[in-house]
Amino acid sequence: MEDKTYAILGCGSMGTAILAGMIKGHIKPEKIKVTAKRVESAAALAKKFHVTGYSTDYQPNANSLAVEGAQIVLLAVKPAYITQVLDEIKHVLSEDALVISVAAGVTTATMEQFVSSKVAVIRAMPNTPALINKGLTGISSGSRVSADQLKIATELFDGVGKTLVIPEEKIDALSTISGSGPAYVFYFIEEFIKTSIAMGFSQEEAYLLVSETFAGASDLLVSTQKDPADLRRQVTSPNGTTMRAVAVLEEGNLHDLFLKATNSALARAKEIAQEMK
């Protein structure tokens, strides 16, 4: 990886997290070019990471300038702009280039239509904990990806957490779990904090109680590698207070609610894929 040259197009929060992971993984800054919309953002990235930065607001051909000569091209733009950007850069993409997209819903087959028949395409689905190197990234290969190229993509995202290589037919489903999952967790935390405040705690006290409870429970799950049902039962004394609360939650049929929510997210991912064709 260290001897490759890289371009990150649309270097926002996720692109910056990946960039930081690359630098931490000993990829030399002079081998990386990035683009951002605003001049100030491109300049800030260049200053902080010592990479070459281009602004698409200032230079209409910024993406092409970044991609020229790059062997690994990371697309971190919004899904609606993926095919537009590919069409824009295809004339400067190296024949042996590897294109990695982190856009939800845009298939490798769709992207392959916009580049040379020799350019390999990979889809990656990181989640927001990648911002603190705690991410989980699903990775799926297109039809032209070699074992070495898949290894490069895996090592790239190992820099911001853990990776899971899966067939592409599973990646939209993965996005509804690990991709959207942090939003579900934050939603539960929001509601739990509101409940805590309703029980008489201050905002600060409620935040501490709930955030540390969730963080501690998650760490316990990861460190013990136990079945979450077993850990739940350890907290739930027979005929105790927790058992009473869990019974109320079970009455709400959370299993069906989760299934309905994730199926809705999956349906939207498939809609995006159709829109991109």
C-alpha positions in Angstrom: 0.0 0.0 0.0 2.8 2.4 0.9 4.2 2.6 -2.7 0.8 3.4 -4.3 -0.6 6.8 -5.2 -4.1 7.8 -4.0 -6.9 10.3 -4.7 -9.8 10.9 -2.4 -12.7 12.8 -4.1 -15.2 14.6 -1.9 -13.1 14.6 1.3 -15.7 15.4 3.9 -16.1 13.8 7.3 -15.8 10.2 6.1 -13.1 10.9 3.5 -11.1 12.8 6.2 -11.4 9.8 8.6 -10.1 7.5 6.0 -7.4 9.9 5.1 -6.3 10.1 8.7 -6.2 6.3 8.8 -4.1 6.2 5.7 -1.5 8.6 7.2 -1.5 6.7 10.4 -0.9 3.5 8.3 2.3 5.1 7.0 1.1 6.1 3.6 3.2 9.1 2.7 1.2 12.4 2.4 2.9 13.3 -0.9 1.4 10.3 -2.5 -2.2 11.5 -1.7 -4.3 14.1 -3.4 -7.7 15.1 -2.2 -10.6 17.2 -3.3 -13.2 19.2 -1.3 -15.9 21.5 -2.4 -14.8 24.7 -0.7 -11.4 26.4 -1.1 -11.1 26.7 2.7 -11.8 23.0 3.2 -9.2 21.9 0.6 -6.6 24.3 2.2 -7.3 23.0 5.7 -6.8 19.4 4.6 -3.6 20.3 2.8 -2.3 22.1 5.9 -3.3 19.4 8.4 -2.3 16.3 6.6 0.4 17.7 4.2 -1.4 16.3 1.2 -2.2 18.0 -2.1 -5.7 19.6 -2.0 -7.9 20.8 -4.7 -11.2 22.8 -4.5 -14.0 21.9 -6.9 -15.5 25.3 -6.4 -12.3 27.0 -7.5 -11.1 24.5 -10.1 -13.8 22.8 -12.2 -11.3 20.1 -13.1 -10.2 19.5 -9.5 -11.3 15.9 -9.5 -9.4 15.1 -12.7 -6.3 16.8 -11.3 -6.4 14.7 -8.2 -7.0 11.4 -10.1 -4.4 11.8 -12.7 -1.6 9.3 -12.0 -3.5 7.8 -9.0 -3.6 4.1 -8.6 -6.3 4.0 -5.9 -9.2 6.4 -6.2 -11.7 6.7 -3.3 -15.1 8.2 -4.2 -16.5 9.8 -1.0 -19.0 12.0 -2.8 -22.8 11.7 -2.3 -24.5 8.8 -4.1 -26.3 11.2 -6.5 -22.9 12.4 -7.8 -21.1 9.1 -8.2 -21.8 8.5 -11.9 -21.3 12.2 -12.7 -17.9 12.2 -11.1 -16.9 8.9 -12.8 -17.9 10.4 -16.1 -15.8 13.4 -15.3 -12.6 11.5 -14.4 -12.8 8.5 -16.7 -10.4 10.1 -19.3 -7.6 10.4 -16.7 -8.1 7.1 -14.8 -5.2 4.7 -15.2 -6.0 1.4 -16.8 -4.8 -0.4 -13.7 -6.6 1.9 -11.3 -8.8 0.6 -8.4 -11.9 2.7 -7.7 -13.4 2.4 -4.3 -16.8 3.9 -3.6 -18.3 4.5 -0.2 -21.7 5.7 -1.6 -24.8 3.8 -0.6 -26.9 2.1 -3.2 -24.7 2.5 -6.2 -23.7 -0.9 -7.5 -20.3 -1.9 -8.9 -22.1 -2.9 -12.2 -23.4 0.7 -12.5 -20.0 2.2 -11.8 -18.2 -0.2 -14.2 -20.3 1.2 -17.0 -18.7 4.6 -16.6 -15.0 3.5 -16.6 -12.6 1.6 -18.8 -13.2 -2.2 -19.1 -9.9 -2.7 -17.2 -10.6 -0.5 -14.2 -11.6 -2.4 -11.1 -14.4 -1.2 -8.8 -15.1 -2.0 -5.1 -17.9 -0.9 -2.9 -17.2 -0.1 0.7 -19.8 0.7 3.4 -18.1 2.3 6.4 -20.0 3.7 9.4 -19.6 6.9 11.4 -17.6 5.3 14.2 -14.8 5.2 11.6 -14.3 8.9 12.7 -12.8 7.6 15.9 -11.2 4.4 14.4 -14.0 2.3 15.7 -15.8 1.7 12.4 -17.1 -1.4 10.7 -16.7 -1.4 6.9 -18.4 -3.9 4.6 -16.4 -4.5 1.4 -17.7 -6.0 -1.9 -15.8 -6.6 -5.1 -16.9 -5.8 -8.6 -16.3 -8.2 -11.5 -12.8 -7.1 -12.3 -11.2 -7.0 -8.8 -8.0 -9.1 -8.2 -7.1 -10.7 -4.8 -4.4 -8.1 -4.4 -6.8 -5.2 -5.0 -9.2 -6.6 -2.5 -6.4 -6.8 0.0 -5.5 -3.2 -0.6 -9.1 -2.1 0.1 -9.3 -4.2 3.2 -6.1 -2.8 4.6 -7.2 0.7 3.7 -10.4 0.4 5.9 -8.6 -1.6 8.6 -7.1 1.8 9.3 -10.4 3.1 10.6 -11.7 0.0 12.4 -12.6 -3.5 11.3 -13.7 -4.9 7.9 -16.0 -7.6 6.7 -15.7 -8.8 3.1 -19.1 -9.9 1.8 -20.8 -10.6 -1.6 -22.3 -7.5 -3.1 -25.9 -8.8 -2.8 -25.5 -8.5 1.0 -24.0 -5.0 1.1 -27.3 -3.1 1.1 -28.5 -5.2 3.9 -25.2 -4.6 5.8 -25.8 -0.9 5.3 -29.1 -1.1 7.2 -27.3 -2.7 10.1 -23.8 -1.3 10.6 -24.3 1.7 8.3 -27.5 3.0 9.7 -27.0 1.3 13.0 -25.3 4.2 14.8 -28.4 6.3 14.1 -30.6 3.6 15.8 -28.3 3.6 18.8 -28.3 7.4 19.1 -32.1 7.4 18.8 -32.4 5.0 21.7 -29.9 7.1 23.7 -32.0 10.2 22.9 -35.1 8.6 24.2 -33.4 7.1 27.3 -32.0 10.6 28.2 -35.5 12.1 27.9 -36.8 9.4 30.1 -34.1 10.0 32.7 -34.9 13.7 32.7 -38.6 12.9 33.2 -37.6 10.9 36.2 -36.0 13.9 37.8 -32.3 13.9 36.6 -30.7 17.0 35.1 -29.7 17.1 31.4 -26.0 16.6 32.5 -26.8 13.8 34.9 -29.0 12.1 32.4 -26.4 12.3 29.6 -23.7 10.8 32.0 -26.0 8.0 33.1 -27.2 7.0 29.7 -24.0 7.5 27.7 -21.8 5.6 30.2 -24.4 2.8 30.4 -24.5 2.3 26.7 -20.7 2.6 26.4 -20.1 0.2 29.3 -22.6 -2.4 28.0 -21.1 -2.3 24.5 -17.5 -2.7 25.9 -18.7 -5.6 28.1 -20.3 -7.3 25.1 -17.1 -6.9 23.0 -14.7 -7.9 25.7 -16.5 -11.0 26.9 -17.7 -12.1 23.4 -20.8 -13.5 25.2 -24.2 -13.9 23.7 -26.1 -10.6 24.4 -29.0 -12.6 25.6 -26.8 -14.2 28.3 -25.5 -10.8 29.4 -29.1 -9.5 29.6 -30.1 -12.5 31.7 -27.2 -11.7 34.1 -28.8 -8.3 34.8 -32.3 -9.6 34.9 -33.0 -11.1 38.4 -36.1 -13.3 38.6 -39.2 -11.2 39.5 -37.0 -8.1 39.8 -37.2 -4.6 38.5 -35.3 -5.3 35.3 -37.5 -8.2 34.5 -40.6 -6.0 34.8 -39.1 -3.4 32.5 -38.0 -6.0 29.9 -41.5 -7.5 29.9 -42.9 -4.1 28.9 -40.4 -3.8 26.1 -41.3 -7.3 24.9 -44.9 -6.3 24.8 -43.9 -3.7 22.2 -42.6 -6.5 19.9 -39.2 -4.9 19.3 -38.2 -7.7 17.0 -40.9 -7.0 14.5 -40.2 -3.2 14.8 -36.5 -3.7 14.1 -37.3 -5.9 11.1 -39.8 -3.4 9.7 -37.3 -0.6 10.1 -34.3 -2.3 8.5 -36.5 -3.6 5.7 -37.6 -0.1 5.0 -34.0 1.1 4.9 -33.1 -1.8 2.5 -36.0 -0.9 0.2 -34.7 2.6 0.0 -31.2 1.4 -0.8 -32.6 -0.7 -3.7 -34.5 2.4 -4.9 -31.3 4.4 -5.0 -29.7 1.6 -7.0 -32.5 1.8 -9.6 -32.3 5.6 -9.7 -28.5 5.4 -10.6 -29.0 3.0 -13.5 
